[in-house]
C-alpha cells in the first residue's frame, strides 16, 4: 500500500498546500481520500486526471470535498474522448445533494451522474483491494474515520474529530495513524470539533500504532509546536504531513 499526501492544510488551502486530499494505491487501484480545496489540481502531479478508480470522503465540509465538483466537471466536459464513465464515491449521506448545491440552478444531472454515490455506514466495506472500516467521529457534521487495510497492513485516518473512543478502536495496531492535529494546547479550545497534536499523539500511543502522521495542520499553528507537543506523548515514529510525502507499506 502506498499513501501520497496531496494536501494536508486545515480549513483552507495554503499557497503550496491544498486542503485535505490523499491518494492511496494498491494493486494498481487508485483511491482518492478526501478532495478539499486545491486537491484536484495537485493530484495531477501524481496520477493522470482520469486515473482515479474511486473516491472516499470522510465528511462534506468544503475543505474535504469541494473539489469533487470540479472533478465532476472534468469527467463530464474535459476529455476529448467524451464523457468519462461514472466512478464510485463513498461518502456520508447527502453527497449528491452537496454537489448539486455547488452547481446551483439548472439541470445538473449529467454532471452529478459522473459518480455513483455509496453511503458510508459504521462497519466494514470493500473499495477495490482495500478492506475499509468506517467509524463515526466527533464533529459537527456526519464524519467518518476510515481504516484501510490491504495485504496485512493498515492505515487509519481520523478525518476531522474531537475526542472520541471510536478513534482509539479504529487505530488499534494500525501501521500508520494519519490523524488531524488542528490545535495546540491552550485554554478555552472548543470541544467536539478538532484534536490537539497532544491528543492525537495520545490516541496513537494508546492504540499502539506503528507510526503517527499529523495532518489537517492550520496555517496559524507553528508546525514545530505541533510536533514537539506530540513528541511528549507518543513514543513511536512521528512526523508532520507535507504535500508530496509518500508512505510505503
C-alpha positions in Angstrom: 0.0 0.0 0.0 1.2 3.4 -0.9 0.0 6.7 0.6 0.7 10.0 -1.1 -0.1 13.3 0.8 -1.6 15.5 -1.9 -2.7 18.2 0.6 -2.9 18.5 4.3 -3.8 22.1 5.1 -6.6 22.5 7.7 -9.7 24.5 6.9 -8.4 26.2 3.7 -5.6 25.7 1.3 -2.2 27.4 1.5 -0.2 28.7 -1.4 1.7 25.4 -1.7 -0.6 23.1 0.3 -4.1 22.1 -0.7 -6.7 21.3 1.8 -7.2 17.6 2.8 -6.5 15.2 -0.1 -4.7 11.9 0.0 -4.0 9.2 -2.6 -4.0 5.5 -1.7 -2.7 2.9 -4.1 -2.6 -0.9 -4.1 -2.6 -3.5 -6.8 -2.9 -0.8 -9.5 -6.1 0.7 -7.8 -6.1 4.4 -7.1 -8.4 5.7 -4.3 -8.6 9.4 -3.5 -9.4 10.0 0.1 -11.0 13.5 0.5 -10.8 16.1 -2.2 -10.6 19.5 -0.5 -9.9 22.9 -2.0 -6.9 22.7 -4.4 -6.7 19.0 -4.2 -7.7 18.2 -7.8 -5.0 20.4 -9.3 -2.3 19.0 -7.1 -3.5 15.4 -7.6 -2.4 15.6 -11.2 1.2 15.8 -10.1 0.9 12.1 -9.1 -1.6 10.5 -11.4 -3.5 11.3 -14.6 -6.7 13.3 -14.3 -8.8 10.3 -15.3 -6.9 7.6 -13.5 -8.9 7.8 -10.3 -10.8 4.5 -9.6 -12.9 5.6 -6.6 -13.2 8.5 -4.1 -13.9 8.3 -0.3 -15.0 11.4 1.6 -14.7 11.5 5.4 -17.3 14.3 5.5 -18.9 17.0 3.5 -17.2 20.2 4.8 -15.7 22.1 1.9 -12.1 21.6 2.9 -12.6 17.9 2.4 -15.0 17.6 -0.5 -15.4 20.8 -2.6 -13.0 19.8 -5.5 -15.2 16.8 -6.1 -17.5 19.1 -8.0 -14.5 20.3 -10.2 -13.7 16.7 -10.8 -17.3 16.0 -11.9 -16.9 18.9 -14.4 -13.6 17.4 -15.7 -15.1 14.0 -16.2 -18.1 15.4 -18.0 -16.5 18.0 -20.3 -12.7 17.9 -20.0 -11.8 14.9 -22.2 -11.5 15.0 -26.0 -12.7 11.3 -25.8 -16.1 12.4 -24.4 -17.8 11.9 -21.1 -16.0 9.6 -18.8 -17.8 6.7 -17.1 -19.0 7.1 -13.6 -16.9 6.0 -10.7 -18.0 5.3 -7.1 -17.9 8.0 -4.4 -18.2 6.7 -0.9 -19.3 9.4 1.5 -21.8 10.3 4.2 -25.4 10.7 3.2 -26.1 13.8 1.1 -23.0 13.9 -1.1 -25.0 14.2 -4.4 -27.1 17.0 -2.9 -23.9 18.7 -1.8 -22.6 18.8 -5.3 -26.0 19.9 -6.6 -25.8 22.9 -4.3 -22.4 23.9 -5.6 -23.7 23.6 -9.2 -26.6 25.9 -8.5 -29.8 26.2 -10.5 -30.3 24.3 -13.8 -30.0 20.7 -14.8 -27.0 19.2 -13.1 -27.9 15.6 -13.9 -25.1 14.9 -16.4 -22.5 16.4 -14.0 -23.8 14.7 -10.9 -24.0 11.4 -12.7 -20.3 11.2 -13.1 -20.3 9.4 -9.8 -22.1 6.5 -8.2 -22.8 7.5 -4.7 -22.3 4.9 -1.9 -23.3 6.0 1.6 -20.9 5.2 4.4 -22.3 3.4 7.5 -20.3 2.3 10.5 -18.7 -1.0 9.8 -16.8 -2.7 7.0 -17.0 -2.4 3.3 -14.7 -3.2 0.3 -13.3 -0.5 -2.0 -11.3 -2.1 -4.7 -8.5 -4.1 -3.0 -9.0 -2.2 0.3 -10.9 -3.6 3.3 -12.4 -0.4 4.8 -13.7 0.1 8.3 -15.7 3.3 8.9 -16.5 4.7 12.3 -18.4 7.8 13.3 -16.2 10.6 14.6 -17.0 13.6 16.9 -17.5 16.5 14.6 -20.4 18.9 14.0 -21.4 17.2 10.7 -21.6 13.4 10.0 -18.0 12.4 9.7 -16.2 9.1 9.4 -12.8 8.0 10.4 -11.6 5.3 8.0 -9.2 2.4 8.3 -7.8 1.0 5.0 -6.3 -2.5 5.1 -4.6 -4.5 2.4 -2.2 -7.4 2.4 -1.6 -7.4 6.1 -1.0 -3.6 6.6 -3.4 -0.8 7.7 -3.6 3.0 7.6 -6.1 4.6 9.9 -7.4 8.1 9.0 -9.2 10.3 11.6 -11.0 12.6 9.3 -11.9 15.6 11.4 -12.8 14.9 15.0 -12.8 15.9 18.6 -12.1 13.4 21.3 -13.8 10.0 20.9 -13.2 6.4 21.8 -14.1 5.4 18.3 -10.8 6.7 17.1 -8.9 4.6 19.5 -10.7 1.4 18.3 -10.2 2.4 14.7 -6.5 3.0 15.1 -5.7 -0.1 17.2 -2.4 -1.7 15.9 -2.5 0.2 12.6 0.8 0.6 10.8 0.1 4.3 10.5 -2.4 6.7 12.0 -3.0 9.7 9.8 -4.5 12.0 12.4 -5.8 15.5 12.4 -4.0 17.9 14.8 -5.7 21.2 14.2 -4.9 22.7 17.6 -2.0 23.2 20.0 -2.6 23.2 23.7 -4.2 26.3 25.2 -7.1 27.2 27.4 -10.6 27.6 26.0 -10.4 25.3 23.0 -13.8 24.4 21.6 -14.9 20.8 22.3 -16.3 18.2 19.9 -14.5 19.8 16.9 -10.8 19.0 16.5 -7.9 17.5 18.3 -4.7 19.0 19.6 -1.4 17.4 18.5 -1.0 16.1 22.0 -4.4 14.5 21.9 -3.7 12.9 18.6 -0.5 11.5 20.0 -2.4 10.1 22.9 -4.6 8.1 20.6 -1.6 6.8 18.7 0.2 5.8 21.9 -2.8 4.0 23.4 -3.7 2.3 20.1 0.0 1.2 19.8 0.2 2.3 16.2 3.4 1.8 14.2 3.6 5.5 13.3 1.8 8.8 13.6 1.5 11.3 10.8 -0.1 14.6 12.0 -2.3 16.3 9.4 -5.0 19.0 8.9 -2.4 21.5 10.2 -3.7 25.0 10.5 -1.8 27.9 8.9 -1.8 29.8 12.2 -0.2 27.0 14.1 3.6 26.6 14.2 4.4 23.1 12.9 7.3 22.8 15.3 4.9 23.3 18.2 2.6 20.6 17.0 5.5 18.2 16.6 7.1 18.9 20.0 3.8 18.6 21.9 3.0 15.3 20.2 6.5 14.0 21.0 5.9 14.4 24.7 3.2 11.7 24.5 3.9 9.4 21.5 6.9 7.0 21.6 6.7 5.7 18.0 7.7 7.2 14.6 6.3 10.7 14.4 6.1 13.2 11.5 4.2 16.1 10.1 2.3 15.5 6.9 3.5 17.6 3.9 2.5 17.8 0.3 4.2 15.2 -1.8 5.1 13.0 1.1 4.9 9.2 0.3 4.5 6.4 2.8 5.1 2.9 1.5 3.8 -0.1 3.5 
